[in-house]
């Protein structure tokens, strides 16, 4: 989130007086206007596009355009078996069977490459260049001929084959999505929280205005004496950890004999618009820790934080350490940022001006008072980080072809967005994403305490996903330099979610382990060993000794002072943004 490095230096946005001077062009612009493209780029905030690069790109483009044109002429003359276009958006036979469509697709791909090469050739600071690349890529993805009925031979054929029924269905689905405010990625009517997702049996044993605490029913006759607390991200619903019984990390943990508690964050409404980061630490994570201590009788126990939930949990443990408490018997961090020096693609959204804008429109000083960051805004932002997979793929299928998206539990969860309180979000952006102060001992004061992650004594299991575009795995690895307890780092295949939700029974993907923790992530990977299958089994092997002796599983949830309030998954997770 704008919450999802190999070095430890904080990244700072350069101020105007320190901004790098634009590099001069290698050659003057032509008086005849022949360098119009270069003039355009040079006019953008002092950026420049070297004349040599323009000339080279023009020559390469003309050569490749000629090749595309000649191939199209040969196809018009009946040449057999034209070469595949080489992009899955144009993989169906209709694209190759229609010479005009094939030509349009090939020219689109050629133009796309040329535009990205121009963006890569721009001279400027790294963040500005990354923003240009991102913007150009967004335009390229949006302008694909597959996205338009007039150029999409697949959609045209289906319209003819169905006598227009596919178009009528597509229009109906477009109207429905306009009413919902988002592009449907799955058949949302198939799923219901508590009925066929988030179905692990349990009870809400505590609640306040920020969260409900769920205790899950044991699946074993005995359990470890020390329980386990999960703190998921507050940016989305906890049930990503409990989608279906066969891919539920929560159920898997319970089945390993751990008495398991999970925080279910409330989906904030206007009554919580003024909630701060300190509130999420004190009344959220710390209150959950106190509740588990009181219910179980264990002063210390095992804890897990996922994504920003890991950031919240680590901050809470540092606050408690400053108060002389060490309640974590062990700490597991899944795709978590503690060092925000490398935030991947999300870095392009963060600078001083953007953070000030959030503070002035959503934060404590906003006109009319603090406001909520709407969940749909966040969901849209994340979708456009992978627009072909999460936007245009569904535009084509849902609207141009009239195909209902298939039911998929993970995409249902992905669309079940949550709001965030403006002051909490703004503080998070400034002090963590922009100023990277969490990693600096004593730089932050949270809940009245100076925060030092190095004071957390618990052994820690750190997990990163190799293809994670929200929390780059190198940034997850950077936590090994900040935490002082005994550390284990594991790298899983796939991305931010699919890498984490990888049950052993599926036999999918792989993971890497290493016996040492060198200074850089690259050095760790060079000596790491790849293992087939899920990382879950290795994690539970690591976790078991920290759970303590086996005791009889509790017959009832909660305790005399923490009586069950309602069955899991509880009310809070049911609230829509």
MIKOLMI-729960 format. One record per residue (C-alpha): residue in three letters; x, y, z. Coordinates in pm, whole numbers, padded with zeros to 5 digits, always signed. Each point is the difference from the previous one (the first is absolute). Example, Ala and Ser with C-alpha at 12.3 -4.5 7.8 and 13.67 -1.06 7.14 Angstrom:
// MIKOLMI-729960
ALA+01230-00450+00780
SER+00137+00344-00066
//
This chain:
// MIKOLMI-729960
UNK+00000+00000+00000
UNK+00098+00364+00006
UNK+00051-00114+00337
UNK+00118-00477-00336
UNK+01375+00103+00030
UNK+00331-00132-00023
UNK+00143+00313+00152
UNK-00111+00164+00323
UNK+00016+00364-00097
UNK-00325+00193+00028
UNK-00140+00124-00328
UNK-00069+00374+00004
UNK-00174+00210-00260
UNK+00250+00263-00122
UNK-00109+00357+00057
UNK-00009+00254-00278
UNK+00336+00153+00069
UNK+00169-00342+00000
UNK-00186-00132-00301
UNK+00245-00138-00260
UNK+00052+00235-00290
UNK-00141-00123-00330
UNK+00255-00154-00230
UNK+00060+00189-00323
UNK-00102-00156-00328
UNK+00281-00138-00208
UNK-00114+00203-00300
UNK-00216+00310-00052
UNK-00360-00037-00106
UNK-00068+00043-00366
UNK-00144+00340-00104
UNK-00226-00181-00242
UNK-00187-00180+00276
UNK+00150-00337-00081
UNK+00082-00050+00368
UNK-00355+00064+00121
UNK+00003-00313+00216
UNK+00323+00105+00167
UNK-00135+00354+00053
UNK-00305-00146+00173
UNK+00204-00206+00241
UNK+00241+00287+00070
UNK-00294+00218+00096
UNK-00097-00240+00280
UNK+00145+00122+00331
UNK+00350+00042-00134
UNK+00022-00351-00139
UNK+00185-00072-00320
UNK+00010-00265-00268
UNK+00343-00017-00170
UNK-00001+00057-00373
UNK+00209-00315-00054
UNK-00270-00205+00172
UNK-00273+00159-00212
UNK+00191-00070-00321
UNK+00075-00361+00098
UNK-00362-00063+00101
UNK-00131+00153-00321
UNK+00227-00218-00213
UNK-00088-00316+00190
UNK-00370+00085-00011
UNK-00003+00056-00377
UNK+00180-00328-00059
UNK-00241-00198+00216
UNK-00307+00179-00138
UNK+00112-00094-00350
UNK+00030-00364+00108
UNK-00352+00009+00147
UNK-00136+00158-00319
UNK+00168-00260-00223
UNK-00131-00283+00217
UNK-00351+00142-00026
UNK+00032+00025-00380
UNK+00109-00363-00017
UNK-00298-00101+00213
UNK-00235+00192-00232
UNK+00150-00194-00291
UNK-00093-00326+00174
UNK+00324-00095+00168
UNK-00058-00314+00205
UNK+00040-00025+00377
UNK+00084+00357+00098
UNK+00233+00023+00299
UNK-00169+00028+00341
UNK-00039+00354+00123
UNK+00169-00082+00328
UNK-00235+00150+00258
UNK-00272-00188+00187
UNK-00250+00280-00064
UNK+00023-00086-00372
UNK+00046-00377+00032
UNK-00339-00114-00133
UNK-00023-00114-00365
UNK-00227+00293-00094
UNK+00287+00246+00030
UNK+00215-00187-00248
UNK-00285-00089-00235
UNK-00083+00367-00055
UNK+00296+00177-00170
UNK-00119+00343+00114
UNK-00027-00114+00363
UNK+00338-00169-00014
UNK+00156+00316-00142
UNK-00165+00217+00266
UNK+00126-00229+00278
UNK+00356-00011-00134
UNK+00015+00377-00049
UNK-00139+00050+00351
UNK+00275-00218+00147
UNK+00263+00181-00207
UNK-00130+00340+00112
UNK-00009-00122+00360
UNK+00363-00105-00011
UNK+00102+00328-00158
UNK-00183+00206+00262
UNK+00156-00195+00286
UNK+00344+00035-00157
UNK-00055+00375-00016
UNK-00109+00004+00363
UNK+00310-00199+00098
UNK+00224+00241-00191
UNK-00124+00310+00185
UNK+00267+00166+00210
UNK-00112+00100+00350
UNK-00003-00117+00359
UNK-00098-00361+00068
UNK-00343+00071+00152
UNK-00107+00227-00286
UNK+00113-00256-00256
UNK-00192-00272+00184
UNK-00311+00217-00004
UNK+00036+00059-00372
UNK+00038-00372-00065
UNK-00306-00073+00213
UNK-00213+00263-00176
UNK+00110-00113-00344
UNK-00073-00362+00088
UNK-00347+00093+00121
UNK-00074+00177-00330
UNK+00139-00292-00198
UNK-00211-00255+00185
UNK-00315+00209-00032
UNK+00043+00054-00374
UNK+00037-00366-00100
UNK-00222-00082-00302
UNK-00138-00296+00195
UNK-00173+00248+00235
UNK-00225+00141-00276
UNK-00286-00177-00174
UNK+00084+00163-00334
UNK+00346-00164-00002
UNK-00061-00325+00187
UNK-00084-00284-00244
UNK-00071-00244+00285
UNK-00273+00221+00142
UNK-00136+00071-00348
UNK-00022-00370-00084
UNK-00174-00076+00327
UNK-00252+00278-00064
UNK-00078-00151-00341
UNK-00015-00356+00131
UNK-00241+00097+00280
UNK-00203+00238-00219
UNK+00096+00292+00224
UNK-00082-00172+00328
UNK+00360+00030+00123
UNK-00011+00377-00050
UNK-00332+00030+00181
UNK+00135-00204+00291
UNK+00316+00208+00002
UNK-00199+00322+00024
UNK-00204-00142+00287
UNK+00318-00095+00183
UNK+00149+00343-00067
UNK-00306+00170+00153
UNK+00019-00231+00304
UNK+00368+00078+00049
UNK-00065+00373-00031
UNK-00255-00035+00278
UNK+00249-00197+00213
UNK+00279+00247-00075
UNK+00261-00254-00114
UNK+00078-00248-00274
UNK-00113-00347+00108
UNK+00288-00246+00018
UNK-00207-00295+00116
UNK-00360-00108+00041
UNK-00060+00167+00335
UNK-00344-00157+00039
UNK+00160-00341+00058
UNK+00178+00096+00322
UNK-00117+00101+00344
UNK+00226+00063+00297
UNK-00071-00261+00263
UNK-00178-00232-00242
UNK+00267-00108-00249
UNK+00294+00229+00083
UNK+00128+00069+00354
UNK-00164-00320+00123
UNK+00246-00125+00264
UNK-00195-00059+00319
UNK+00061+00242+00283
UNK-00140+00274+00221
UNK+00049+00372+00050
UNK+00131+00028+00356
UNK+00078+00372+00013
UNK-00085+00314-00192
UNK+00054+00372+00017
UNK-00060+00274-00254
UNK+00307-00102-00206
UNK-00005-00380-00016
UNK-00155-00327+00100
UNK+00216-00279+00140
UNK-00091-00346-00130
UNK+00101-00321+00178
UNK-00018-00310-00220
UNK-00132-00337+00112
UNK+00281-00253+00049
UNK+00030-00283-00251
UNK+00227-00210+00222
UNK-00047-00158+00343
UNK+00303+00182+00135
UNK+00149+00339-00085
UNK+00325+00181+00065
UNK-00002+00181+00332
UNK+00091+00328-00168
UNK-00264+00126-00243
UNK+00042+00175-00335
UNK-00129+00349-00091
UNK-00042+00108-00364
UNK+00000+00373-00082
UNK-00108+00036-00366
UNK+00013+00324-00200
UNK-00266+00260+00076
UNK-00011+00104-00364
UNK-00208-00306-00087
UNK-00199-00279+00166
UNK+00169-00264+00215
UNK-00159-00291-00184
UNK+00273-00008-00264
UNK+00146-00229+00266
UNK-00321-00208+00007
UNK-00144-00015-00351
UNK-00090-00368-00030
UNK+00081-00293+00233
UNK+00257-00137-00245
UNK+00196+00329-00031
UNK-00054+00153+00346
UNK+00319+00089+00186
UNK-00215+00049+00310
UNK-00150-00350-00019
UNK+00343-00147-00078
UNK+00147+00166+00310
UNK-00286-00126+00218
UNK+00048-00350-00142
UNK+00366+00010+00108
UNK-00115+00026+00361
UNK+00024+00375+00057
UNK-00270+00185+00196
UNK-00058+00270-00258
UNK-00131+00355+00037
UNK-00049+00241-00291
UNK-00062+00375-00012
UNK-00293+00095-00224
UNK+00034+00374-00062
UNK-00310+00212-00021
UNK-00080+00156-00336
UNK+00010+00367+00110
UNK-00300+00227-00049
UNK-00024+00374+00063
UNK-00003-00055+00377
UNK+00361-00121-00025
UNK+00120+00265-00247
UNK+00225+00164+00264
UNK+00174-00324+00105
UNK+00379+00025+00012
UNK+00295-00236-00043
UNK+00045+00008+00379
UNK-00359-00122+00037
UNK+00070-00298-00227
UNK+00305-00086+00211
UNK-00143+00054+00351
UNK-00367-00085-00047
UNK+00068-00249-00279
UNK+00311-00219+00017
UNK+00088+00060+00366
UNK-00360-00050+00111
UNK-00010-00328-00193
UNK+00322-00113+00169
UNK-00142+00085+00344
UNK-00318-00191-00079
UNK+00184-00315-00107
UNK+00215+00020+00312
UNK-00308+00029+00221
UNK-00191-00280-00175
UNK+00285-00250-00024
UNK+00195+00085+00314
UNK+00322+00008-00206
UNK+00219+00305+00056
UNK+00180-00063-00328
UNK-00126-00176-00310
UNK+00053-00027-00376
UNK-00104+00279-00234
UNK-00033+00045-00376
UNK-00039+00318-00203
UNK-00087+00014-00369
UNK+00086+00301-00220
UNK-00091+00323+00181
UNK-00127-00220+00282
UNK+00363-00099+00050
UNK+00101+00367+00009
UNK-00270+00072+00259
UNK+00094-00304+00210
UNK+00373+00077-00008
UNK-00066+00360+00104
UNK-00222-00120+00285
UNK+00269-00240+00122
UNK+00259+00282-00007
UNK-00237+00219+00203
UNK-00046-00280+00254
UNK+00376-00058+00011
UNK+00044+00367+00091
UNK-00239-00070+00288
UNK+00210-00294+00116
UNK-00218-00276-00152
UNK+00091-00282-00239
UNK-00330-00180-00073
UNK+00112-00166-00326
UNK+00135-00352+00040
UNK+00057+00005-00375
UNK-00082+00239-00282
UNK-00092-00091-00358
UNK-00004+00275-00264
UNK-00157-00075-00338
UNK+00075+00243-00288
UNK+00054+00282+00249
UNK+00179+00333-00039
UNK+00201+00132+00295
UNK+00266+00170-00211
UNK-00179+00209-00263
UNK+00307+00083-00209
UNK-00123-00226-00283
UNK-00376+00009-00048
UNK-00002-00118-00360
UNK-00253+00146-00240
UNK-00185+00177+00282
UNK+00291+00241+00037
UNK-00121+00197-00302
UNK-00308+00110+00195
UNK+00190+00135+00301
UNK+00170+00339+00026
UNK-00031+00308+00219
UNK-00273+00161-00208
UNK-00213-00314-00020
UNK+00025-00058+00374
UNK-00087+00364+00073
UNK-00304-00037-00224
UNK-00119-00301+00202
UNK+00064+00183+00327
UNK-00194+00307-00113
UNK-00296-00194-00142
UNK-00026-00302+00233
UNK+00212+00068+00310
UNK-00064+00171+00329
UNK+00038+00347-00156
UNK-00235-00067-00293
UNK-00268+00261-00064
UNK-00316-00119+00170
UNK+00193-00251+00211
UNK+00167-00336-00063
UNK-00143-00221-00273
UNK+00015-00360-00113
UNK+00212-00128-00284
UNK-00262-00196-00189
UNK+00072-00365-00059
UNK-00093+00014-00366
UNK+00273+00257-00064
UNK+00259-00236+00143
UNK-00141-00297-00189
UNK+00011+00191-00328
UNK+00360+00104+00062
UNK+00109-00358+00060
UNK-00186-00127-00304
UNK+00180+00248-00223
UNK+00335-00125+00125
UNK-00079-00303-00221
UNK-00254+00147-00244
UNK+00008-00272-00266
UNK-00069-00272+00256
UNK-00236+00185+00232
UNK-00177+00259-00220
UNK+00010-00038-00378
UNK-00026-00377+00005
UNK-00340+00039+00169
UNK-00106+00295-00216
UNK+00044-00219-00306
UNK-00158-00310+00149
UNK-00286+00163+00191
UNK-00107+00271-00245
UNK+00128-00077-00350
UNK-00061-00376+00014
UNK-00283-00006+00252
UNK+00170-00271+00205
UNK-00069-00011+00373
UNK+00325-00031+00195
UNK+00034-00341+00167
UNK-00028-00032+00379
UNK+00338+00032+00172
UNK+00027+00037+00377
UNK+00323+00203-00003
UNK-00140+00255-00247
UNK-00321+00025+00204
UNK+00214+00089+00302
UNK+00202+00241-00216
UNK-00320+00192-00082
UNK-00119+00011+00362
UNK+00176+00329+00071
UNK+00039+00188+00327
UNK+00022+00366+00094
UNK+00285+00155+00200
UNK-00012+00296+00241
UNK+00168+00302-00156
UNK+00226+00095+00295
UNK+00128-00356+00038
UNK+00064-00033-00374
UNK+00168+00341-00030
UNK+00230-00068+00296
UNK+00090-00335-00147
UNK+00088+00154-00338
UNK+00215+00277+00147
UNK+00191-00173+00276
UNK+00044-00343-00156
UNK-00025+00023-00380
UNK+00142+00350-00049
UNK+00238+00051+00293
UNK+00077-00367+00079
UNK+00026+00069+00371
UNK-00115-00336+00140
UNK+00339-00156-00063
UNK+00181+00285+00182
UNK+00026-00069+00376
UNK-00177+00273+00194
UNK-00106+00200-00308
UNK-00370-00065+00063
UNK-00209+00045+00311
UNK-00306-00224-00002
UNK-00245-00026+00290
UNK+00238+00218+00202
UNK+00299-00232-00048
UNK+00314+00031-00209
UNK-00008-00284-00254
UNK+00305-00224-00047
UNK-00062-00324-00191
UNK+00335-00128+00129
UNK-00145-00034+00351
UNK-00233-00284-00109
UNK+00169-00314+00133
UNK-00218-00270-00156
UNK+00134-00238-00265
UNK-00149+00094-00334
UNK-00103-00186-00315
UNK+00004+00240-00297
UNK-00170-00094-00327
UNK+00017+00179-00336
UNK-00154-00083-00340
UNK+00235+00004-00297
UNK-00242+00171-00242
UNK-00161+00234+00253
UNK-00066+00346-00152
UNK-00142+00140+00328
UNK+00281-00104+00238
UNK+00308-00087-00209
UNK+00165-00305+00153
UNK+00327+00190+00038
UNK-00189+00250+00219
UNK-00141-00285+00210
UNK+00355-00133+00037
UNK+00114+00341+00126
UNK-00190-00074+00324
UNK+00277-00245+00088
UNK+00228+00301+00059
UNK-00246+00172+00236
UNK-00118-00279+00231
UNK+00254-00134+00251
UNK-00154-00334+00100
UNK+00094-00326-00169
UNK-00121+00029-00360
UNK-00110-00234-00275
UNK-00073+00123-00352
UNK-00200-00195-00258
UNK-00077+00107-00357
UNK-00309-00136-00174
UNK-00087-00008-00367
UNK-00278+00213-00155
UNK-00144+00330+00124
UNK-00129+00191+00300
UNK-00307-00218+00055
UNK+00048-00319-00203
UNK+00344-00051+00151
UNK-00139+00015+00353
UNK-00317-00202-00061
UNK+00172-00317-00121
UNK-00127-00306+00190
UNK+00224-00308+00000
UNK-00273-00231-00129
UNK-00003+00184-00334
UNK+00362-00087-00068
UNK+00053+00332-00178
UNK+00293+00235-00042
UNK+00318-00012+00203
UNK+00192+00189+00266
UNK+00360+00081+00091
UNK+00182-00024+00331
UNK+00349+00097+00110
UNK+00217-00085+00300
UNK+00152+00347+00033
UNK-00120+00360-00026
UNK+00259+00204-00192
UNK-00022+00377-00029
UNK-00188+00007-00330
UNK-00299-00187-00137
UNK+00192-00080-00319
UNK+00278-00166+00199
UNK-00259-00204+00191
UNK-00165-00122-00320
UNK+00333-00099-00153
UNK+00045-00264+00270
UNK-00366-00087+00066
UNK-00144-00345-00068
UNK-00323-00047-00194
UNK-00258-00249+00128
UNK-00313-00116-00183
UNK-00340+00075+00149
UNK-00134+00225+00273
UNK+00193+00188+00267
UNK-00279-00071+00252
UNK+00148-00332+00119
UNK+00339+00155+00070
UNK-00169+00283+00188
UNK-00201-00233+00225
UNK+00314-00204+00070
UNK+00167+00326+00107
UNK-00305+00110+00201
UNK-00069-00322+00194
UNK+00286+00030+00254
UNK-00114+00353+00087
UNK-00349-00129+00082
UNK+00107-00175+00320
UNK-00132-00324+00141
UNK-00323-00165-00104
UNK-00306+00060+00219
UNK-00364-00100-00029
UNK-00183+00208-00259
UNK-00243+00248+00159
UNK-00358-00125-00004
UNK-00145+00351-00035
UNK+00122+00319-00168
UNK+00102+00302+00201
UNK-00006+00005+00376
UNK-00221+00109+00289
UNK+00093+00363-00069
UNK-00005-00038-00379
UNK-00324-00174-00084
UNK-00085-00078-00364
UNK-00181+00288-00167
UNK-00100-00163-00329
UNK+00117-00275-00236
UNK+00286+00058-00240
UNK+00048+00174-00236
UNK-00181+00272+00197
UNK-00177+00321-00099
UNK+00298+00221-00080
UNK+00119-00199-00300
UNK-00351+00009-00149
UNK-00003+00380-00036
UNK+00054+00121-00357
UNK+00195+00313-00084
//
